[in-house]
Amino acid sequence: MGKLTILLLFALISSSIAGPRFDCLPEPNGNQGACEARGCIWKEDDSGKNAPWCYFKDGVGYKLDSQQGTTYNLRKNNGPSNPWGADSTEIKLTTKTIGSVLNVKIGIDGRYEPPVDFPRETQSSDESLVLSTSSSNDIFSFSVVRQSSNRKLFDTSIGGLIFSDQFIQIATYLPSENMYGWGENTHQSLRHDFTKYLTWAMLARDQPPNSGSLDTMNLYGVHPYYMILEPDGKAHGVLIINSNAQEVTTAPGPSLIYRTIGGNLDMYFFPGPTPEMVTQQYLKFIGKPFLPAYWALGYQLSRYGYKGLNEMKTRIQAVRDAGIPIDIGVADIDYMQRYKDFTTGDDWSGFGDYVKTMHSWGMKLILIFDPAIEATYPSFQRAIAANAKFIEWESQSQVQTSIQNLYPMAKDTKIMLGVVWPDNHVAFPDFLDSTNNTQNWWINEFVTYQSQVAFDGIWIDMNEPSNFGTNQAHPWYFDSDDHPDDAPLFCPTNGSNLWEMPPYKTRAVWRFGDASSGAFLSTNTLCMLAQQDGGKQRFYNVKNLYGLTEAIHTQKALFKATGKRGAVVSRSTYPSAGRYAGHWLGDNTARWEDLRTSVIGAQEFNLFGIPYVGSDVCGFIGTTTEELCLRWQQMGAFHSFFRNHNTIGAPAQDPAVWPSVSAATKQANLFRYQYLPYLFSLHFAASQNGGSVIRPVFFEFPTDAETFNLGYEFMWGPRILVAPVIYQGTTSVNVYLPTDQWYSLFDYKYGSVISPGYTTVPAPTTSRIPVFVRGMSVIPRQTPSTTTTATRQNPFELLIAPCQMGKGLGTLYWDDGETIVNDFNSHDYHQFDFVYNTTTTGGLLTINHSRKSSTISLPTLDIIEIFNYPKAPNFRSFTINGKAVNINVQKSTYSGITKTLYISTVGLIDLTSSDSIVLQWSNAGSSVFDISSAVGPDAGKMKALNTNRYDELYF
């Protein structure tokens, strides 16, 4: 029986499975008495599925009261009531289409809506989604149905709709267990697990990931978005625009239970039908990702805990001396004067001059900036003078005057002062300020500081926003030698304020305990009752947007300060953050589990629309090992954001520390830099059209069940597959290659066809990790150097990996690598489209110059490498647009064993010479040469006895 047939049977069987239990007592330390007092059922479960013991009775929901067109007026039915607040008596469901996107919104007019600016552009699709409704047994339900297959993609006949002021729930059956997304959490598998109940928290929190075990806690960002691969291989995506604290429970069925504590249920369904089309539709709706500067795809070296500028210089120089390609030095908060933004510490005297030196090497600088501004120094003074706004208490009576009175500039304000890295209390800029005074002040601070230290990119951290010691009598910094004992922020957590102590606190609190153990929504952040934009917005509602709003205006600051596009990376993200910034996966730990989850995390953030993503290579927390760092460097070389970073007090872990890691990193980085034209072209296409860069293998093979949870392999676009080494002590990888034509791109059988299916390939530490190129590919690349600046001056190359029919396609996008992209229609760039055919008598490569720049100069195309070329070519037969061209037969070779043709000639093709360039050649008379019988002058010209590569061929 085929895999698709099995999946279809599963879909039919699953529809008859009993619905899941809706947890009625998720709070810690629940008991039967408390459960039954809520009118719920208590029944212990020993199935191993982690089912809740206390759950709602059947009948929870709303009934249809009336309908006007696409508006359904719903009324609370007679079923069980909500234990976390009074049920809203009347709500309404409205539906509309935005191009191919179906919107279903449930709620009440006038309630909070997230102040996010999505373009809401759409992409056409052959697929249509429609709403189907049902009203029976006092319960209204709806389904979202794919018309072409009549499959229910979202089916609320499961029941459980609840709507109250601070608790909202919706539940659905799902068409498949192949669900991906939701975040930000640490997922140990790419596909979600529906064999048991798991509740994933979503509330932006300063929380290092825990990859050592299954942990559903919330991390830095919030992404209420998922993708499902349906049983027939079609895919769809679902976005819920909600910025409150929320959670999602995956349960057997498969089924899904979504809960939030504010706003409305504003859901958007993207029809696909391919995974990449779903991603393109999603990104056109929320905003396509920014295009990083070319240099931002280079290797970055960072650490927290440099003792001064000299140590940074020493470690960067060690990497350069090892011949390891490196583009970017990164400075953490150590460079600041006592951790204050826009200042330079005494131990970093001469930083500006060193940056000029870095620039002379072709290197760049990225600096960290935190949002919190100390209330004592000129930056804060300038903010007050500019009428900038900071997050505030809602009334003067709530202000902690014992703190406020310490700071003359804040004394008579409602500014909510907290504690972060600086010595004194800090204020948090209000990036939702509708007067734009705050944003303008923020931008000007960057402009001023960039004139002192000429940074090229910006790293924004601590923007959940993070605050130290909230509600704690003895915070951790009281025991730190590097931080004064500043009085902590206290919020009204005695139950008198429903913003601070809502009836339903979500998994984001209960994962860490309850009030008795000091767990609150405000833990590690500011008080939920705080206000923004002059009281128009409540922090309770908009907290999850803080990182996004900071990123928006930090990108503007970078543009104005440098005049170039550079790159911003942000720790906290929300849908559309990819328009403005990239992301790193947070303060991971130096262990193998974190290496593995970083492989999955980068794929997930490509789903979320943030393709400029990567991890702290070698691990941030703890002490790495030589082997782990080596393997992480090898894997990280395939992530768009590629940075080695570790924490204060840990030993140095840059690759120059160990000879083996240095050699492996040099090898991996040279491969990366060689293929940067392809990686950059993927980013360019994603920015121009929407889409992923690093993508799960199932994106390309959505009907191959082996790919559905193949999280430890990934693809660069549609053409290159990477299978990193992720387990300690292993020197081989059991790779799965889906049915297609594949070629090795690493040391093992380089250039040879590798059969699809599972195969174990060697992966010693001295080799590149397993990399494969898919047939039908023309991959642009470039002779690598030790910086992207130098590499961009080198000749272009093409790797051609034909399909079984001898054909290949590819595209190169090329701009100046740094100009700000305001509009791709007016942006200055080149586009080349490559079409390759192996003919019965030779080869034919057509290069169409489909977009031209009149100002951007280009290197020539000097090298073309072709895999699986069937016969030796006649090197005297090459023509360009019908004119003979002299091929350097000393450097051009053909292997009759590996079937690899390597064409190398200086200045071979001037890519700007014509709108259409045709390189054509014919083959020699035979693909088999009897070297042993060769006599006369030809015997000396065919130097293939040991190498199977012809240095010269004359026919």
C-alpha angles and dihedrals in degrees: 000000000000123000092244091053090052091050092050091050089049090055091053094046094046092056089068096051116111115259122263128263115261107221110242097178112036092149115109120267096021121169140189094264093054090046096052091044085065091054092250134131122260114204124151118229126210098170093108090240094112090238116175114259092211115054143159123270117243120274102057110149150062134291129221111264100174143332133221111183108297094352118094117194109210130196128198109263129219094265127110117313130234115268092204101062143329113306114245104249095212130028132158137223118210128182135193140156125240102195105300093344120099117212121200115182126186121185148067127301114251097029121128116292121191109256095230125142108221118173089221091205116160138213122217119250135185087224125086129200121203136185119242121188135198133186119191139135091017091301128110117207137170138200133204107222131195103225097208094059101018087231120154108233096178118022120180095180082105085082127214103120109160127173125181135140096272104015127056127169135181127173135191145180112239128220094227144010090234097102125150134182136030114136172333093303137113107259118191091198130037093228120059119250115241097174090093142013114278124172116203118200122220118194123117106255138166091243127140112227119257109216095162093087141359105295123166096192122135121257136191104309143031125232114169092187134110141175126214128200107213125218093262094051097260117129137209136181133216128203124188110198101214127126102189126102105288145162141200128213120205111203140174115281084058094272141151132214117194123192132182135169102221149015122032137297102262107173130183124194120203114200103203109159093203121045091243091049089051089053092048091049092048094049095047086054100047097027133281119262123267119255111246119223110263091247090055087072089063127097118284129205119201143149140175109233107043105161090217145320092294093062091050089050091050096052094045090049092050090057092046092048089054089059092243113153108246132165110171138050114198127201122202124202091295091087092063128089100257091333097299118145118247094021134104123221125235092247089057098059109148093028092133092053092048090053089055088053091050089051090052088057091052092254130131138212130230118191129197121234126182121207096232114097121201112239095228111061142069097271090060090042090054090049092054091046090051092051090243115169130231130193106282145196112255093239138017090242091067096054115115094235093185087067099033094053090061091070119057094198092054099032099102097035135090091232110144105232120205141166129259131140101317119089095246135045119292139213126217118229115237105232090181090066104137092202089064090222090121094047093048092049090049092051093048092052090058092046091053095047094045088061087061101039111020100218119179102200138024131227114198116198138170091036103136067085101260122207125179123236101357110181092358123126091201110027121190095257091065084076096045122104089207100056134056119236095260114181109258128237115261124198126199097265097156091101096261094111122057093200090061097035109028116178091249113043099179132224087290087077103026093053085068099037131262139282092295090061095040099259115145139148086253094055110127091003143055130298115286092226091063118119136222135194095028094308096313093111132045119218088222087067104034105035092104089057096057096094091045095050092046090050092052093057096036089059088052088050092051092050093050096042097048105019087225135092099244112156139277122205121196133192097207118053142173131183109305094025088116089071089069110021149012126233140224119210095247138243098341126175129250097252137107094251090062092050088056097047091048089061088056095040094058090053092049093052090052086057087051092054098255105112095162092082141128144140137260096273115231090013133284105228119054133004117308126214129234094248095045092048091048093052092044091051089052093050096039090057086075097053117092093228103052115181135151107212137161141173137267115279095020120114118264111276105182110134093255090070092078125036091218093051091044092054094045092047092049090051093046094045093049089054090049093048090048091055097039092108087063094044091047091049089054090053091046092053091046091052094045100042108010123252145113131295102189105034138177115259091243088066088074098032106036095161095051107094092198089069097052095089100019091127098152093062123061142173137237098224114308097316116052127054123199126199108184127196105252106163128079118254097011124132099179138050128216098222127194115210115187120228106291140087111295133181130194115250096181137067096284110085092335111207094008126124112259116204117241122250129054116334133163113229129185118256110177118176089252093059133072111262114260110291126170134189121214124233119258090046135135106182120193115219140158138221102266129236132176096273133033088237091062094037092056089062093055125093121278121245135196127215111201118196106176126207119238088277090058096250136127141180134193146151136218122201116192132177132156089281097238115046115116112254108225095159128358090216090066098028116117112240147124125242122193124185117201126205120182131187132179105214129198090260105030144317138305127197119183120193115193116196095211097167124030136200119201094198108040113086120212136209116237123261103250107161133049120179118191124191124209094015104169103214142022110268128230100244089198091061101066117124135176113210088341097310120114116251126198112236117205099242092187091066101027116085144174127204116208089194101051093026090228120150115200117190115188124171128147110247092004096156129017099208093203095051096093142004088241124027122191119193110191136173142164132231130250117256095268140019092215122069123187098218093179092062097044112121137174125025094332091065092068094045097058103068097180106116095108105014104038086222122116114225092185132017123179121182 
